[in-house]
Amino acid sequence: MAENTVKVDISFQSLLEAISSLGIAERYKIWEFLEAELFPNEDDSPEDIAEIQAARADYNAGDYTTFDRYMAQRANKST
């Protein structure tokens, strides 16, 4: 089956503006696509892939600590 392709001539600035108008979910899809294109995970084991997916799920759920919060907590523990 022949692949259908479309080539669009768009400036990089226009592309950035279009991306900035997208919602978080759409930006995340672009991020995943670019990551796969730039860093093929041929060498990743199934365990590595599962760990990465779990970390992304935690991040998306808001289950993470910022560096500033970490440093503040660390400073409070040392006093």
NORNORBEL-V246328 format. One line per field, one symbol per residue. ss: DSSP state (H for helix, E for strand, - for the rest). burial: 1 if it has 24 or more other ideal C-beta (glycine too) atoms within 12 Angstrom, else 0. A space follows every 10 residues. Layout:
# NORNORBEL-V246328
ss=???
burial=???
This chain:
# NORNORBEL-V246328
ss=---------- -HHHHHHHHH ---HHHHHHH HHHHHHHH-- -----HHHHH HHHHHHHHHH ------HHHH HHHHHHHH-
burial=0000000000 0000000000 0000000000 0000000000 0000000000 0000000000 0000000000 000000000
